[in-house]
Amino acid sequence: MKNITLILLFLSTAALSVLQAGDFCHVPDTIAGDTCDSVLSYELAEAVVAADRWPDEIIKPRSIEGDRIEKLNVLSIADAIRYFSGVQIKDYGGIGGLKTINVRSLGSQHTGIFYDGVELGNAQNGIVDLGRFSLDNMESVTLYNGQKSATLQTAKDYASANTVYLYTRRPRFTGGKRNNWNFGLKGGSFMTVNPSVLWEHRISDRVSISTSAEFLYTTGRYRFTYEKYRTEGGERYGYDTTGVRQNGDVRMTRAEVSLFGDMDGGYWKAKAYFYDSERGYPGAVVRGEFVHQDRQWDDNFFLQGSFKKDLAPWYSLLVNAKYSYDYLRYLSDPRIDVTTMFVDNRYRQQEAYISAAQQFKPFGWWDLSLSADFQWNLLDSDMKDFVYPVRYASYTAAATAFRFGGFRLSASLLYIYIHDVLRSYGADVEDRHNLSPSVMASWKPFKRTNLTFRAFYKKSYRMPTFNDLYYTFTGITKLEPEETVQYDFGAGWSVARDAGWFRGVELQGDIYFNQISNKIIAMPTSNQFRWTMMNLGYVEILGSDISARAGFRFGPVDIALTESYTWQQARDLTDPSSPWYGGQVPYIPWHSCSTVVNISFAGWSLDYSFIYTGERYESVANIPANHAQPWYTHDISLGKSFLFSKWELRATATVNNIFNQQYEVVKCYPMPGTNFMIKLNFII
């Protein structure tokens, strides 16, 4: 606890310096107020533009921003992220199914999800359901392999092996306007209805407010054909069935209010977020049984704020704080579904978080930073013999960055201290300590050629969650923390032109090698709420990511093309005596790729996307019975903007899975066939 006391003392001192900060005035906008990093950006409806929008980043992120988000015409964050190379989305069936992200086969808990600069947490199971977050109010979605190389960031930014940053729309006003309105309505297959509203108001030249809300209802019912066969001894065994996906309905309400302020040399922002939902879990289709009645209710609320100011030419301060409350009820009733056991549990989580980061610039070519975070988590439940865990966690990071001509180097060291308290259990829980270093470098050998080489090394540490360690049915387990080591080498090249039919191209490629010790694997059981957790042992992952973007203009027609490809070999090397030694880790395909094409003309936009996931295995036993066939989908959409004197109407029609492929992302969870969506937006 001495460590925690020192952290709190440091944070209190930093907060006091914030209260003493100087006067306020306007500063230029950045994405959600934070420093941004990118190299090449395509404005699809206009000319291809080359710009150093994120010049401080050593490892270039993968990002979808602005109009590109709208042109994908997807419903959730998970649907957008699946177009990034090196990413697998685990989807458990349609709109109502859980959606998690797995980057470079490291597991979803190794990916930190940050919402407007503050991490979204879940101490209970470590899972952030990306299906809960809409794209209607999203400014950008950015994925970093490793971490951001910016030195002024929270200590938790260094803690994850990969990070996804979600930035909501920051109000912008043109032509003297003080208000922006956006009324949206989506509807389509599965009786989906999704109205939304966004209101932005300029309170003063320095302060603005944004309020958004949406409601979603869907039955989640869709027809599917399911086949499962195996061959043994020359004989073919198995079954096929045709049915309707049941219990996939969702009723969801989301609302958030955000305040944005500019000041001399910095900014501040605050957000209140509320989410309420009731949903059914479709469950697994096993031997023709596909009627499930599991239900889940969620209430999520959080308040968060950020303050960033340059207090001197050589010193900057960033402070973040958050409080969140989550309520979850899960019901599984064998009187309705005889395949399950009776479960009716209620959980309540609370989290308090505060962070202070300081950046020092002794010279123009050298940055130093020190950041410290403290987080408190509490979990209550009405389960019998529950241990009521409390977790105190502190994160302290020191980082430095150098710039010499075309060479850039960034290094950091993160110290993590975890202290768990079990309020109704007699045994002591061992404290955890860990040091996690990282080094990142890039080199641009030629001034006039946009060719860059990059590399990074990073070690990260994942503590098991409350469910992993203290779930009542299994008692206090002895899961070991998961440790990863990442090595990456890559290169990028881009060129842009402002005339002619060829407007620009950007190429990126990486080769990476990951080592995971005590890898924690989650395997589904009879319901989606409680999974079996186990340490797999030791895993090695060798892979490569390749992506390309190109822009073309033929008279009034603009064409943008994006391609990505991933190859991965994720091998379980735990036990040399096991018959499955060296086998591919479950659900990791050897090959995957995606294609996105956008054609724009006179306010019309035609978009086509293709996603392919190659063969893989559904278990650590790499045998024919567990072999999963490749799957792929083709999606297409057509949109048009109609401009009037004071308002705009945007209409989009989308058809997904055009060829009605029957496929599974996760075993026994069939996905929707052909489905459609119509979207209308009235913008004032």
C-alpha positions in Angstrom: 0.0 0.0 0.0 3.0 2.3 0.4 3.3 2.4 -3.4 -0.3 3.5 -3.7 0.1 6.2 -1.1 3.0 7.7 -3.1 1.0 7.6 -6.3 -1.9 9.4 -4.7 0.4 12.0 -3.3 1.9 12.6 -6.8 -1.5 12.8 -8.4 -2.7 15.3 -5.8 0.2 17.5 -6.5 -0.4 17.3 -10.2 -4.1 18.2 -9.7 -3.1 21.2 -7.6 -1.0 22.5 -10.5 -4.0 22.2 -12.8 -6.0 24.5 -10.5 -3.2 27.0 -10.7 -3.1 26.9 -14.5 -3.4 30.2 -16.5 -5.8 32.0 -18.7 -8.1 30.7 -21.4 -8.4 31.5 -25.2 -8.9 29.7 -28.5 -6.5 27.1 -29.9 -6.8 25.1 -33.2 -8.9 22.0 -33.2 -7.4 18.6 -33.3 -9.1 15.2 -33.4 -11.0 15.1 -30.1 -8.5 17.6 -28.7 -5.5 15.1 -28.7 -2.3 15.1 -30.7 -2.9 13.1 -33.8 -0.6 11.0 -36.0 -0.9 9.9 -39.6 1.0 10.1 -42.9 -1.4 9.8 -45.8 -5.1 10.6 -45.9 -7.5 10.1 -48.7 -10.5 12.4 -49.0 -12.6 10.1 -51.1 -15.1 12.6 -52.4 -12.4 15.0 -53.5 -8.7 14.9 -54.4 -6.2 12.6 -52.8 -4.4 14.7 -50.2 -1.0 13.9 -48.7 -0.3 15.4 -45.3 1.8 14.8 -42.1 -1.2 14.8 -39.8 0.5 12.6 -37.2 4.2 13.5 -37.6 5.2 12.4 -34.1 4.2 8.7 -34.5 7.0 6.2 -35.0 4.7 3.2 -35.7 2.0 4.3 -38.1 -1.6 3.4 -36.9 -4.4 2.0 -38.9 -7.3 4.5 -38.9 -10.7 5.1 -40.3 -11.9 8.7 -40.1 -14.7 11.0 -41.1 -16.3 10.2 -44.4 -14.6 6.8 -44.6 -16.6 5.7 -41.6 -19.9 6.6 -43.2 -18.9 5.0 -46.5 -18.3 1.6 -44.9 -22.0 1.6 -43.9 -21.6 -0.7 -40.9 -23.6 -0.8 -37.8 -21.0 -1.1 -35.0 -17.4 -0.4 -34.2 -16.6 -4.1 -34.5 -17.8 -4.2 -38.1 -15.5 -1.3 -38.9 -12.4 -2.7 -37.2 -12.6 -6.0 -39.1 -11.2 -4.3 -42.2 -7.8 -3.7 -40.5 -5.1 -6.2 -41.3 -4.0 -8.5 -38.4 -7.5 -8.4 -36.7 -10.0 -11.1 -36.1 -13.5 -10.2 -34.8 -15.2 -12.9 -32.8 -18.9 -12.6 -33.4 -21.4 -14.8 -31.6 -24.3 -14.4 -34.0 -25.9 -11.3 -35.5 -26.7 -8.0 -33.9 -27.4 -9.5 -30.5 -24.2 -11.6 -30.3 -21.1 -10.6 -28.3 -18.3 -9.0 -30.4 -14.7 -8.9 -29.3 -11.4 -8.0 -31.1 -8.3 -10.1 -31.3 -5.2 -8.4 -32.7 -2.3 -10.4 -34.0 -3.6 -13.5 -32.1 -2.8 -12.0 -28.7 -6.4 -12.2 -27.3 -9.0 -9.6 -26.7 -7.9 -8.8 -23.2 -4.5 -7.6 -24.6 -6.3 -4.9 -26.6 -7.0 -1.7 -24.7 -10.1 0.2 -25.8 -9.9 3.9 -25.2 -13.0 6.1 -25.5 -12.1 9.8 -25.9 -8.7 9.2 -24.3 -9.8 7.2 -21.3 -9.8 3.4 -21.2 -13.0 1.4 -21.1 -12.6 -1.2 -18.4 -14.3 -4.4 -17.2 -12.6 -5.9 -14.2 -15.2 -8.7 -14.0 -14.3 -10.4 -17.3 -11.9 -8.0 -19.2 -14.2 -8.0 -22.2 -15.4 -4.8 -23.9 -18.3 -5.7 -26.2 -17.6 -3.6 -29.3 -21.2 -4.2 -30.5 -22.4 -1.7 -27.9 -20.8 1.3 -29.6 -22.3 3.1 -32.6 -20.5 4.8 -35.4 -23.1 7.5 -35.9 -21.3 9.9 -33.5 -17.7 8.6 -34.2 -15.0 10.9 -35.5 -12.2 8.3 -35.9 -11.4 4.6 -35.1 -7.6 4.0 -34.8 -5.7 0.8 -34.1 -2.1 0.9 -32.8 0.1 -2.2 -32.8 2.3 -1.9 -29.7 1.5 1.6 -28.5 1.4 5.2 -29.4 4.9 6.8 -29.5 3.7 10.1 -28.1 5.3 10.7 -24.8 2.5 12.7 -23.2 0.0 10.0 -22.4 -1.4 8.0 -19.5 0.5 5.1 -18.0 -2.3 2.8 -19.0 -1.6 3.7 -22.7 1.6 1.7 -22.2 -0.1 -1.3 -20.5 -1.8 -3.0 -23.4 -0.1 -5.0 -26.2 -2.4 -3.2 -28.7 -4.7 -0.3 -28.4 -7.9 1.0 -30.1 -8.8 4.6 -29.8 -12.4 5.7 -30.3 -12.9 9.4 -30.6 -16.4 10.8 -30.8 -17.2 13.8 -33.0 -15.9 17.2 -31.9 -18.3 20.0 -32.7 -17.3 22.2 -35.7 -19.3 25.3 -36.8 -19.1 27.1 -40.1 -20.7 30.2 -41.5 -21.4 31.7 -38.1 -23.7 28.8 -37.1 -24.3 28.1 -33.4 -26.2 24.8 -33.8 -25.7 21.6 -35.7 -28.5 19.0 -35.9 -28.3 15.4 -37.4 -31.4 13.3 -37.3 -30.8 9.7 -38.3 -32.9 6.6 -39.0 -31.8 3.1 -39.9 -34.1 0.2 -40.7 -33.8 -3.1 -42.4 -33.6 -6.9 -42.0 -34.5 -8.6 -38.7 -37.1 -5.8 -38.1 -34.3 -3.5 -37.2 -35.2 0.1 -36.2 -32.4 2.5 -35.1 -33.3 6.2 -34.7 -30.7 8.6 -33.5 -30.2 12.3 -32.9 -27.1 14.5 -32.5 -27.2 18.2 -31.4 -24.1 20.4 -31.2 -24.2 23.9 -29.7 -21.6 26.6 -29.6 -21.8 28.1 -26.1 -19.0 30.6 -26.7 -15.9 30.9 -28.9 -14.1 28.6 -26.5 -16.8 26.2 -25.3 -19.2 23.8 -27.1 -21.5 21.0 -26.1 -22.5 17.9 -28.0 -25.5 15.7 -27.1 -26.4 12.5 -28.8 -28.9 9.7 -28.3 -30.0 6.6 -30.1 -32.4 3.7 -29.7 -32.1 0.3 -31.3 -34.5 -2.6 -31.6 -34.1 -5.8 -33.6 -35.6 -9.3 -33.4 -32.3 -10.7 -34.5 -34.2 -13.5 -36.3 -32.7 -14.8 -39.5 -32.8 -18.1 -41.4 -29.7 -20.2 -41.7 -28.5 -23.6 -43.0 -26.2 -25.5 -40.8 -24.0 -28.5 -41.8 -21.5 -30.5 -39.8 -19.9 -33.6 -41.2 -16.8 -35.7 -40.6 -15.3 -38.8 -42.2 -14.0 -41.7 -40.2 -13.0 -45.1 -41.6 -14.3 -44.2 -45.0 -17.8 -43.4 -43.6 -19.4 -40.0 -43.5 -21.1 -38.9 -40.3 -22.9 -35.7 -39.4 -26.1 -33.8 -39.9 -27.5 -30.7 -41.5 -30.4 -28.5 -40.5 -32.3 -25.4 -41.6 -33.8 -23.1 -39.0 -34.4 -19.6 -37.7 -32.0 -18.0 -35.3 -33.9 -17.5 -32.1 -33.5 -15.3 -29.0 -31.2 -12.7 -30.7 -33.4 -9.7 -30.0 -31.9 -6.5 -28.7 -33.4 -3.4 -27.1 -30.8 -0.7 -26.5 -30.7 2.9 -25.5 -27.6 5.0 -25.5 -27.2 8.7 -24.6 -24.1 10.9 -24.0 -23.4 14.5 -23.3 -19.9 16.0 -23.9 -18.4 19.4 -23.2 -15.4 20.7 -25.1 -13.3 23.7 -24.1 -10.2 25.4 -25.6 -7.7 27.5 -23.6 -4.3 29.0 -24.1 -1.9 26.1 -24.9 -4.4 23.3 -24.2 -7.9 22.0 -23.9 -10.4 20.4 -21.5 -13.3 18.0 -22.1 -15.9 16.2 -20.0 -18.3 13.4 -20.9 -21.3 11.7 -19.3 -22.4 8.4 -20.9 -25.4 6.1 -20.3 -26.2 2.7 -21.8 -29.2 0.5 -21.1 -30.0 -2.8 -22.9 -31.9 -6.0 -22.7 -30.9 -8.8 -25.1 -31.2 -12.5 -25.7 -28.2 -14.7 -26.2 -28.8 -16.8 -29.3 -26.7 -19.7 -28.0 -25.0 -22.5 -29.8 -26.6 -24.7 -32.5 -25.7 -28.2 -31.4 -27.2 -31.3 -33.1 -30.1 -29.3 -34.5 -31.0 -27.7 -31.2 -31.2 -23.9 -31.6 -33.9 -22.7 -29.2 -32.3 -20.8 -26.4 -33.7 -18.4 -23.7 -30.7 -16.9 -22.0 -31.3 -13.2 -21.2 -29.0 -10.4 -20.2 -29.7 -6.8 -18.9 -27.0 -4.1 -18.8 -26.9 -0.6 -17.3 -23.6 1.2 -17.8 -22.9 4.8 -16.7 -19.7 6.7 -16.5 -18.4 10.3 -16.0 -14.9 11.2 -17.3 -12.9 14.3 -17.9 -9.5 15.3 -19.4 -7.4 18.4 -19.0 -4.3 19.2 -21.0 -2.2 22.4 -20.8 1.3 23.5 -21.9 2.3 25.3 -18.6 5.7 26.3 -20.1 7.5 25.9 -23.5 9.3 23.0 -21.9 6.5 21.5 -19.7 3.1 20.0 -20.4 0.5 18.4 -18.1 -2.3 15.9 -18.9 -4.8 14.9 -16.3 -7.6 12.3 -16.7 -10.3 11.1 -14.3 -13.2 8.7 -14.5 -15.9 7.1 -12.4 -18.1 4.3 -13.8 -20.9 2.1 -12.5 -22.0 -1.1 -14.3 -25.0 -3.3 -13.5 -25.5 -6.7 -15.2 -28.2 -9.3 -14.7 -27.9 -12.7 -16.4 -30.8 -15.2 -16.5 -30.7 -18.8 -17.7 -34.0 -20.7 -16.9 -34.1 -24.5 -17.5 -37.9 -24.3 -17.2 -37.8 -22.6 -20.6 -34.6 -24.1 -22.0 -33.9 -27.6 -20.6 -30.3 -27.6 -22.0 -29.2 -25.1 -19.3 -28.8 -25.0 -15.6 -30.6 -22.3 -13.6 -28.7 -19.1 -13.3 -30.1 -15.7 -12.1 -27.2 -13.5 -11.1 -26.8 -9.8 -10.6 -23.5 -8.1 -10.7 -22.5 -4.5 -9.8 -19.1 -3.0 -10.7 -17.6 0.3 -9.7 -14.5 1.8 -11.0 -12.6 5.0 -10.0 -9.6 6.1 -12.0 -7.2 9.1 -12.0 -4.1 9.8 -14.0 -1.5 12.5 -14.3 1.1 12.7 -17.1 3.9 15.2 -17.4 6.1 15.9 -20.4 9.4 17.7 -20.3 11.2 19.1 -23.4 14.8 20.1 -22.4 15.7 20.4 -26.1 13.7 20.5 -29.3 15.0 17.0 -30.3 14.4 15.3 -26.9 11.2 14.6 -24.9 10.9 13.1 -21.4 7.7 12.1 -19.6 6.5 10.6 -16.3 2.9 9.4 -15.8 1.2 7.8 -12.9 -2.3 6.2 -12.8 -4.3 4.8 -10.0 -7.4 2.5 -10.4 -9.9 1.1 -7.9 -12.3 -1.7 -8.9 -15.1 -3.3 -6.8 -17.4 -6.1 -7.8 -20.6 -7.1 -5.9 -22.9 -10.0 -6.7 -25.9 -11.8 -5.2 -24.2 -15.2 -5.8 -23.8 -17.6 -3.0 -20.4 -17.6 -1.3 -19.2 -14.7 -3.4 -15.9 -13.3 -2.4 -16.6 -9.6 -3.2 -13.2 -8.8 -4.6 -11.6 -5.3 -4.6 -8.6 -4.5 -6.7 -6.2 -1.6 -6.2 -3.9 -1.1 -9.2 -1.2 1.5 -9.8 0.7 2.1 -13.1 3.8 4.2 -13.3 5.5 4.9 -16.7 8.7 6.8 -17.6 9.3 7.5 -21.3 11.7 9.3 -23.6 11.9 10.2 -27.3 14.7 11.4 -29.5 14.7 12.9 -33.0 17.8 13.2 -35.2 17.0 14.1 -38.8 15.2 11.2 -40.2 15.8 8.9 -37.2 13.4 8.7 -34.3 13.6 6.6 -31.1 11.1 6.2 -28.3 11.5 4.0 -25.1 9.4 3.5 -22.1 9.4 1.5 -18.8 6.1 0.7 -17.1 5.8 -0.5 -13.5 2.5 -2.3 -12.5 1.4 -3.1 -8.9 -1.8 -5.1 -8.3 -3.3 -5.6 -4.8 -6.5 -7.7 -4.5 -8.7 -7.8 -1.4 -11.3 -10.5 -0.9 -13.8 -9.1 1.6 -15.5 -12.5 2.6 -12.6 -14.9 2.2 -10.0 -15.8 4.8 -7.0 -16.4 2.5 -4.5 -13.7 1.5 -4.1 -13.0 -2.2 -0.6 -12.5 -3.5 0.3 -9.0 -4.7 1.6 -8.7 -8.2 4.5 -6.6 -9.5 5.8 -6.3 -13.1 8.2 -4.2 -15.1 7.3 -3.9 -18.8 9.8 -2.1 -21.2 9.3 -1.1 -24.8 11.5 0.4 -27.5 10.3 1.8 -30.9 12.4 3.3 -33.7 11.9 4.6 -37.3 14.2 5.8 -40.0 13.5 7.9 -43.1 16.7 7.5 -45.1 15.8 10.0 -47.9 14.4 13.5 -47.5 12.6 13.6 -50.8 11.2 10.1 -50.8 8.4 9.1 -48.3 10.0 5.8 -47.5 10.2 4.8 -43.8 11.6 1.8 -41.9 10.3 1.0 -38.4 10.7 -1.6 -35.6 9.6 -2.1 -32.1 10.0 -4.3 -29.1 7.4 -4.4 -26.3 6.7 -6.5 -23.3 3.2 -6.5 -21.7 1.5 -8.1 -18.7 -2.1 -9.1 -18.3 -3.6 -9.8 -14.8 -6.4 -12.4 -14.8 -9.9 -10.8 -14.3 -12.2 -11.3 -11.3 -14.2 -13.9 -13.2 -11.0 -15.8 -14.1 -9.8 -15.9 -10.4 -12.9 -15.8 -8.2 -15.9 -17.1 -9.9 -18.1 -18.9 -7.3 -18.7 -22.2 -9.3 -14.9 -22.8 -9.6 -13.6 -21.2 -6.5 -10.4 -19.3 -6.3 -8.3 -20.5 -9.3 -4.6 -20.4 -9.7 -4.4 -18.8 -13.0 -1.0 -17.1 -13.7 -0.8 -13.7 -15.2 -0.2 -13.6 -18.9 3.0 -12.1 -20.3 3.7 -11.2 -23.9 6.7 -10.1 -25.9 6.3 -8.5 -29.3 8.9 -8.0 -32.0 8.0 -6.1 -35.2 9.8 -4.8 -38.3 8.0 -2.9 -41.0 8.3 -0.4 -43.8 6.0 2.1 -45.4 6.0 4.1 -48.6 3.6 6.7 -50.0 3.3 9.1 -52.9 0.6 11.7 -53.8 -0.2 13.7 -56.9 -2.5 16.6 -57.4 -3.0 16.1 -61.2 -3.6 13.3 -63.6 -5.7 10.1 -63.3 -3.4 8.6 -60.6 -3.7 10.5 -57.4 -1.6 8.6 -54.8 -0.7 5.3 -53.2 0.3 4.2 -49.8 1.9 0.8 -49.0 2.6 -0.6 -45.5 4.1 -4.0 -44.6 5.1 -5.6 -41.3 6.7 -8.9 -40.1 6.1 -9.7 -36.5 6.9 -12.3 -33.9 5.0 -12.7 -30.6 5.7 -14.8 -27.6 3.0 -15.5 -25.0 3.7 -17.2 -21.7 0.8 -18.6 -19.6 -1.7 -17.6 -22.3 -5.2 -17.5 -20.9 -7.7 -19.1 -23.2 -11.5 -18.6 -23.0 -13.5 -21.6 -24.3 -17.4 -21.2 -24.5 -19.5 -23.5 -22.4 -23.2 -24.2 -22.4 -23.9 -20.4 -22.1 -22.1 -17.3 -23.4 -21.9 -15.7 -19.9 -19.7 -18.2 -18.2 -16.6 -19.5 -20.1 -13.9 -22.0 -19.1 -10.6 -20.2 -18.4 -7.3 -22.0 -18.6 -3.5 -21.3 -19.0 -2.5 -22.7 -22.3 1.2 -22.4 -21.5 3.5 -21.1 -24.2 2.5 -19.8 -27.6 4.6 -18.4 -30.5 3.0 -16.3 -33.3 4.8 -15.5 -36.5 2.9 -13.3 -39.0 2.9 -10.6 -41.6 0.5 -7.7 -42.4 0.4 -6.0 -45.8 -1.9 -3.1 -46.7 -2.3 -0.8 -49.7 -4.4 2.3 -50.4 -4.6 4.0 -53.8 -6.6 6.9 -55.3 -7.7 7.5 -58.9 -9.6 10.3 -60.7 -11.2 9.9 -64.1 -12.8 13.3 -64.9 -15.6 13.7 -62.4 -15.2 10.2 -61.0 -13.1 9.5 -57.9 -12.1 5.9 -57.1 -10.4 4.8 -53.8 -9.1 1.3 -53.3 -8.0 -0.3 -50.0 -6.5 -3.8 -49.7 -5.2 -5.7 -46.7 -3.7 -9.2 -46.2 -2.6 -11.1 -43.1 -0.7 -14.3 -42.7 -0.4 -15.8 -39.2 1.1 -19.0 -37.7 0.1 -19.2 -34.0 1.5 -22.4 -32.5 0.9 -24.0 -29.1 4.4 -25.0 -27.9 3.4 -25.8 -24.3 4.0 -29.6 -24.0 6.3 -31.4 -26.4 4.7 -34.7 -25.3 1.2 -33.6 -26.4 -0.1 -35.0 -29.7 -1.3 -31.4 -30.4 2.2 -29.9 -29.9 2.9 -27.2 -32.5 -0.7 -27.0 -33.6 -2.5 -23.8 -34.6 -4.2 -21.9 -31.8 -8.0 -22.2 -32.0 -9.8 -19.7 -34.3 -6.6 -18.2 -35.8 -6.7 -18.5 -39.6 -3.5 -18.8 -41.6 -4.8 -16.4 -44.2 -7.2 -13.5 -44.1 -7.8 -10.4 -46.3 -10.2 -7.6 -47.2 -10.9 -5.3 -50.1 -12.8 -2.0 -50.0 -13.7 0.0 -53.2 -15.3 3.4 -53.2 -16.6 5.2 -56.4 -17.9 8.7 -56.0 -19.6 10.8 -58.7 -21.8 13.9 -58.5 -22.9 13.3 -54.9 -23.4 9.5 -55.5 -21.3 7.0 -53.7 -21.0 3.3 -54.6 -19.1 1.1 -52.1 -18.1 -2.5 -52.3 -16.3 -4.6 -49.6 -15.0 -8.1 -49.4 -13.8 -10.0 -46.3 -12.1 -13.4 -46.4 -11.2 -15.6 -43.4 -9.2 -18.7 -44.3 -9.2 -22.2 -42.9 -8.6 -22.6 -39.1 -9.2 -25.0 -36.3 -11.9 -24.8 -33.6 -9.9 -26.5 -30.9 -6.3 -27.1 -29.7 -6.8 -30.6 -31.3 -5.9 -29.9 -34.9 -7.8 -32.8 -36.4 -10.3 -33.1 -39.3 -13.3 -33.1 -36.9 -12.3 -29.6 -35.7 -11.3 -28.1 -39.1 -13.3 -25.0 -40.0 -13.8 -24.1 -43.7 -12.9 -20.6 -45.0 -15.7 -18.0 -45.2 -16.1 -14.8 -47.0 -18.7 -12.1 -47.6 -19.5 -9.5 -50.2 -21.2 -6.3 -49.2 -22.4 -3.4 -51.4 -24.0 0.0 -50.7 -25.2 3.0 -52.7 -25.6 6.4 -51.3 -26.6 9.9 -52.4 -26.5 13.3 -50.8 -29.2 15.9 -51.6 -28.3 19.5 -50.8 -30.9 22.1 -50.1 -30.6 25.7 -48.9 -30.3 25.1 -45.2 -30.2 21.3 -44.8 -28.9 18.1 -46.3 -30.4 14.7 -46.8 -28.1 11.6 -47.0 -29.7 8.4 -48.1 -27.9 5.0 -48.2 -29.0 1.5 -49.1 -26.8 -1.4 -48.1 -26.9 -5.1 -48.9 -24.6 -7.4 -46.8 -23.6 -11.0 -47.7 -24.8 -10.6 -51.2 -24.4 -14.3 -52.1 -26.1 -15.5 -48.9 -23.1 -17.5 -47.7 -23.8 -19.7 -44.6 -20.8 -19.3 -42.3 -19.6 -19.2 -38.7 -17.1 -17.0 -37.0 -17.3 -19.1 -33.9 -18.2 -22.8 -33.9 -22.0 -23.5 -33.7 -22.9 -19.8 -33.9 -24.3 -19.3 -37.5 -24.1 -15.8 -38.9 -26.8 -14.0 -41.0 -27.2 -14.6 -44.7 -28.2 -11.9 -47.1 -29.6 -8.8 -45.3 -30.2 -5.2 -46.0 -30.2 -1.8 -44.3 -31.5 1.6 -45.3 -30.1 4.7 -43.7 -31.4 8.3 -43.8 -29.8 11.4 -42.2 -31.2 14.9 -42.1 -28.5 17.4 -41.4 -29.3 21.0 -40.4 
